[in-house]
């Protein structure tokens, strides 16, 4: 019997690629072999951003690529287009790729395929070839539980067959889970086409024996109890460097942070997908100016064409530093950071929790609303930013909430306590590492 050999296949967005990279590094530490399948476009993009992926061979991770079926100039922020293109192009190419990989080392042929959401087709192909499969769910276990419970939510009349909430009243997925607003379900805020895609995907994903979750029993106990398939293996925090960034990281911000007093800087980042509309961008800029403290604000360059002109004339930003992309875990663990204005994506949520930093929550779509309710109502380590009648978060609201958050010693204390609970969970001998070993032994 050879060593376990995992073929790992992320959907090509950072929020999927990075956790799968962290899992891959954890698996190589257990002596497993990893073949990491990127799309040609995203592999090239990461290498251009200085990721140096091809130097990772020594670590036991080998990269392979397949085309996503789109042209280089196509808009890859149109996820409907990307998903359809991948699903109509990559499946026919995968069997040959698997054959080629196995031909190179027949002793250690692929034993298991691990895919993320939208890439379930790979588990189908593996199934036909007699290769075991698993899902790495990169959002919260609660959002997985919600997707898993879709048939029940329809039967109970909470949503209709198109995923639309039928009434306003809150509900619980299970008794020991927080109340949820139907509007905050993970497909909320996404275009209608995504709901049938989620339903179809969840069916295919049942081919995966395990649904690995980047979470811990302490963070989401109720959600994890919903299905025996849910296996918490988080927080996935292997490497400190981000080998898979799509943008070049600006590391000058670390030197800048070194010059700021402890707990004095407001850090603002909305992840790799969210787009801030021009009017909202202006309010945010003016709100940061109003703060009597330094700020570090990530404004992605791919957005610049959309928001280039949007810095208002009266914005001076003299107390702040605006950057294109940062090594976020290093930033959040820097002693100068006071709080995190976040879109509440799950990776950012986990990184913030593991750094003991209080949150100001500004969700945009998908599971970010559910994550906000955990941050504010369940763990109580943050506050939410409220919109005005026109759906804008105003500059005065930003200033008011930053003051409230930083004046709240209870939230700070709970943030540090939750950090201790979560980080300790990733030290050997805890439940998550036992689960990871259970998974590896199964793959063997």
Buried (B, 14 or more C-beta within 10 A) or exposed (E): EEBBBBBBBBBBBBBBBBBBBBBBBBBBEBEBBBBBBBBBBBBBBBBEBEBEBEEBEEBBBBBBBBEBBBEEEBEBEEBEBBBBBBBEBBBEEBEEBBEEBBEEBEEBBBBBBBBBBBBBBBBBBBBEBEBBBBBBBBBBBBBBBBBBBBEEBBEEEBBEEEBBBEEEEEBEBEEEBBEBBBEBBBBBBBEEEBBEBBBEBBEBBBBBBBBBBBBBBBBBBBBBBBBEBBBBBBBBBBBEEBBBBBBEBBEEBBEBBEEBEEBBBBBBBBBBBBBBEEEBBBBBBBBBBEBEBBBBBBBBEBBEEBBEEBBBEEBEEEBBBBBBBBBBBBBBBBEBBBBBBBBBBBBBBBBBBBBBBBBBBBBBBBBBBBBBBBBBEBBBBBBBBEEEEEEBBBBEBBBBBBEEBBEBEEBBEBBBEBBEBBBEBBEEEBBBBEBBEEBBEBBE
